[in-house]
Amino acid sequence: MKTFIKVTEIWIPDKKRTHLEFGSGLYGALTDFKSASEQQHFAYNEGLPGKAWAAGHPVVLTKFEHSYFKRTAAANKAGLTCGIAIPVFSGDFLMAVVVFLCGDDEEHAGAIEMWRDNPDTENTLKVMDGYYGTLQYFETVSRQTSLPKGQGLAGLAWETGMPVLINDIGKTDTFIRAGDAQQAGITTGIGIPVSDTLKQTYIMTFLSAKATPIAKRIQIWIPDQQGRQLICQEGYSKNSNDLAEIFETITVKKGEGALGRVWLTGVPIITGNHEPDYNPELDNLSSMLAIPVIENGRLKAIVSFLF
């Protein structure tokens, strides 16, 4: 099964914390691009990860040619045409940058959007940038949409300050663009608030089509009331929409496995069943990306994408 995202990377500060170095990545069959990436380093404001670090908020780059992207030749060879970089901050300090790379082809439908509160109109969000694959009409509609706090996927994530997952997106009143999403074949969406250093609101939304989902499974994990363990608050699976019920008996302690390590360190992680940080929540899937949602230096949630 094809997924919408072709490459996922994590870039972390080096020992001096002045440059970003390769942390881990998922490249599928794109081994040449992997080789071109693993030895890279990015200074502050350099390349896609460095730009997100300097900006203090997510960055979307829809064209690599004649841009600040440093791996253009390798990306062209791999069929990659768009990049999204999401910095993970704890206060003023960068923990890591998560990079998603996508490619234009007719088989890939879905969207990754960056919403920001509109300084001209209080309490509304607008799409600042995004990647929509082949969904040109849906992109036009989305860029013309304003979301009040508490409405739509991004508006709910803004109001709650928490990740929000919506299944059957075309059939729900919660999603303002439901009819357009149904027409575009979009079935699932997750909105993730992103901590930033500019004190402005940024919400990332990942919208999945059934044929090319963002991931095979998406889960939201939160600390319990005592702050002793993580519990699966909500989940989506391509094969089972009862995923949250399946995982409601699983808990993860701080420092335990991949998810526990994200909670302990505040650093996103990519892992799989071939690594010592393998978690039972991976089930029979080969790999997982886990991104922390941090506010005022405290972990509020972890979003896991299972591939």
C-alpha positions in Angstrom: 0.0 0.0 0.0 1.3 3.4 -1.0 1.4 6.2 1.6 1.1 9.9 0.8 4.4 10.8 2.4 7.5 9.3 0.6 10.3 10.3 3.0 10.3 11.1 6.7 13.3 12.5 8.5 14.3 13.8 12.0 17.1 16.3 12.3 18.6 17.0 15.7 21.0 19.6 17.2 24.6 18.4 17.3 26.7 18.4 20.5 27.4 22.1 20.2 23.7 22.8 19.3 24.8 25.1 16.5 24.0 22.8 13.6 21.4 20.1 12.8 22.6 16.6 12.0 20.8 13.5 10.7 18.9 11.7 13.4 16.9 9.0 11.6 14.7 8.6 8.6 12.3 6.5 6.6 13.1 6.3 2.9 11.4 3.2 1.6 13.1 2.2 -1.7 14.8 5.6 -2.1 18.2 4.4 -1.0 20.2 6.9 -3.1 18.4 9.8 -1.6 19.0 8.3 1.9 22.7 8.1 1.2 22.7 11.8 0.0 20.9 12.8 3.2 22.7 10.9 6.0 25.9 12.9 5.9 24.2 16.4 5.7 24.5 19.1 8.3 22.4 22.2 8.4 23.3 25.5 10.1 20.7 27.8 11.6 18.6 29.2 8.7 20.3 26.8 6.2 18.3 24.3 4.1 14.8 23.2 4.8 15.4 22.1 8.5 17.5 25.1 9.2 14.8 27.5 7.8 12.2 25.9 10.1 14.6 26.3 13.1 15.2 30.0 12.3 11.5 30.8 11.5 10.4 29.2 14.7 7.3 27.6 13.0 6.5 25.0 10.3 7.8 25.7 6.7 6.3 24.4 3.5 8.5 24.3 0.3 6.5 23.4 -2.8 9.4 23.8 -5.3 13.0 22.8 -4.8 14.4 24.3 -8.0 16.2 27.7 -7.3 15.4 27.5 -3.6 17.3 27.1 -0.4 16.8 23.3 -0.5 20.2 21.7 -0.5 19.5 18.3 -2.0 17.6 19.3 -5.1 19.5 17.0 -7.6 19.0 13.9 -5.4 15.4 14.9 -4.7 14.6 15.2 -8.5 16.2 11.8 -9.1 14.0 10.3 -6.4 10.8 12.0 -7.7 10.5 14.3 -4.6 9.0 17.7 -5.3 7.7 19.1 -2.0 9.0 19.4 1.6 7.4 20.2 4.9 9.5 20.9 8.0 8.0 21.0 11.5 10.3 22.3 14.3 9.7 20.9 17.8 10.5 23.5 20.5 10.5 23.4 24.2 10.3 27.1 25.0 13.0 28.9 23.0 15.1 25.8 22.5 14.9 23.5 19.5 14.6 19.8 20.2 14.4 18.6 16.6 13.0 19.2 13.2 10.7 16.7 11.5 10.8 16.8 7.7 8.2 15.2 5.4 9.0 14.9 1.6 6.3 14.2 -0.9 6.2 13.7 -4.7 3.8 14.7 -7.4 2.1 11.9 -9.2 -1.5 11.2 -10.2 -1.9 8.3 -7.7 -1.2 10.4 -4.6 -4.1 12.3 -3.1 -4.1 13.9 0.3 -3.0 17.2 1.9 -0.7 18.6 4.5 -1.7 22.1 5.5 -0.2 24.8 7.7 -2.8 27.1 9.4 -2.0 30.3 11.2 -4.1 32.7 13.1 -4.9 35.8 11.1 -3.5 39.0 12.6 -6.1 41.1 10.7 -9.1 39.1 12.0 -9.1 38.0 15.6 -9.9 34.4 16.3 -9.7 33.0 12.8 -7.2 30.6 11.1 -6.2 30.7 7.4 -4.1 28.3 5.4 -0.7 29.9 5.0 0.7 27.2 2.9 0.3 23.5 2.1 0.8 20.6 -0.2 -2.3 19.1 -1.8 -0.9 16.6 -4.4 -3.4 16.3 -7.2 -6.3 17.9 -5.3 -6.3 21.3 -7.0 -10.0 22.1 -6.4 -9.8 21.2 -2.8 -6.7 23.4 -2.5 -8.5 26.4 -3.9 -11.4 25.9 -1.5 -9.1 25.4 1.5 -7.1 28.6 0.8 -10.3 30.6 0.7 -11.5 29.2 4.0 -11.4 31.0 7.4 -11.8 28.9 10.5 -13.0 30.4 13.8 -11.6 29.0 17.0 -13.4 25.7 17.8 -14.6 25.0 14.3 -13.2 22.6 11.7 -10.2 20.3 12.4 -7.7 23.1 12.8 -10.0 25.3 14.8 -10.7 22.4 17.3 -6.9 21.8 17.7 -6.5 25.5 18.3 -9.3 25.7 20.9 -8.2 22.6 22.8 -4.4 23.0 22.4 -4.4 19.2 21.7 -4.2 17.0 18.6 -7.6 16.2 17.1 -8.4 13.2 15.0 -11.5 12.9 12.8 -12.5 9.7 11.0 -15.1 9.7 8.2 -14.3 13.3 7.6 -16.7 13.7 4.6 -19.6 12.7 6.8 -19.1 14.9 9.9 -20.5 18.3 10.6 -17.3 19.1 12.6 -15.3 19.4 9.4 -16.3 22.6 7.6 -15.1 21.4 4.2 -16.8 17.9 4.5 -18.5 18.0 1.2 -15.4 19.1 -0.7 -13.3 16.5 1.3 -15.8 13.7 0.3 -15.5 14.8 -3.4 -11.7 14.7 -3.1 -11.8 11.2 -1.5 -10.4 12.5 1.8 -11.5 10.2 4.7 -9.3 11.0 7.7 -7.7 14.0 9.2 -5.6 14.9 12.2 -4.8 18.4 13.4 -1.7 19.0 15.5 -0.9 22.3 17.3 2.8 23.3 16.9 4.6 25.1 19.7 6.6 28.1 18.3 8.9 30.8 19.5 6.9 33.7 17.9 3.9 33.3 20.2 1.6 32.9 17.2 -0.7 29.9 16.6 0.3 27.3 14.0 -1.8 24.2 13.4 -0.6 21.4 11.0 -3.4 19.3 9.5 -2.8 16.0 7.7 -5.6 14.8 5.5 -5.7 11.2 4.2 -7.3 9.6 1.2 -8.1 5.9 1.5 -6.0 4.9 -1.5 -2.9 6.8 -0.3 -3.2 7.4 3.5 -0.8 9.6 5.4 0.0 6.5 7.5 -1.5 3.0 8.0 -2.3 4.0 11.6 -2.5 7.2 13.6 -2.7 7.4 17.3 -2.9 10.1 20.0 -1.2 9.3 23.3 -1.6 11.4 26.4 -0.3 11.3 30.0 -2.8 10.0 32.5 -4.1 12.3 35.3 -1.3 11.2 37.6 1.4 11.8 34.9 2.7 8.2 35.4 1.9 6.6 32.1 0.8 7.3 28.6 -2.6 6.0 27.4 -4.0 5.8 23.9 -6.7 8.5 23.8 -7.7 8.0 20.2 -6.6 6.0 17.1 -7.3 5.4 13.5 -6.4 2.3 11.5 -6.9 1.6 7.8 -7.8 -1.9 8.7 -9.8 -1.3 11.9 -11.6 1.8 13.1 -11.8 0.3 16.6 -8.0 0.9 17.1 -8.5 3.0 20.3 -10.4 0.1 21.9 -7.7 -2.4 21.0 -5.0 -0.2 22.6 -7.0 1.0 25.6 -5.4 -1.7 27.7 -1.8 -0.7 26.7 0.0 1.8 28.8 3.5 3.2 28.4 5.8 4.4 31.2 8.2 7.3 30.9 11.4 6.1 29.3 9.9 2.8 28.2 10.2 1.9 24.5 9.9 4.5 21.7 6.9 6.4 23.0 8.3 6.5 26.6 11.6 7.8 25.2 9.8 10.7 23.4 8.0 11.5 26.7 11.4 11.4 28.6 13.4 13.5 26.2 10.9 15.7 24.3 12.6 14.6 21.0 10.6 12.9 18.2 11.6 9.5 17.2 11.5 7.1 14.2 11.7 3.4 15.2 10.7 -0.1 14.1 10.8 -3.7 15.1 14.4 -3.9 14.0 15.5 -1.6 16.8 15.9 -2.0 20.6 13.3 0.8 21.1 10.6 -1.4 19.6 7.2 -1.0 21.2 4.4 -3.5 21.3 2.1 -0.8 19.9 3.9 -1.2 16.5 2.1 -4.6 16.1 3.1 -6.0 12.7 4.0 -2.6 11.2 7.5 -1.9 10.2 8.1 1.6 11.5 6.7 4.5 13.5 7.1 8.2 13.8 6.2 9.7 17.1 6.0 13.5 17.5 5.6 15.2 20.9 3.2 18.1 21.4 4.9 20.4 23.9 3.5 23.6 25.5 5.4 25.7 28.0 8.0 23.0 28.4 5.5 20.2 29.2 4.4 17.3 27.1 0.7 17.4 26.4 0.4 14.5 23.9 2.3 12.3 21.5 1.1 11.7 17.9 2.3 8.5 16.4 2.2 7.7 12.7 2.6 4.0 11.9 3.7 3.0 8.5 
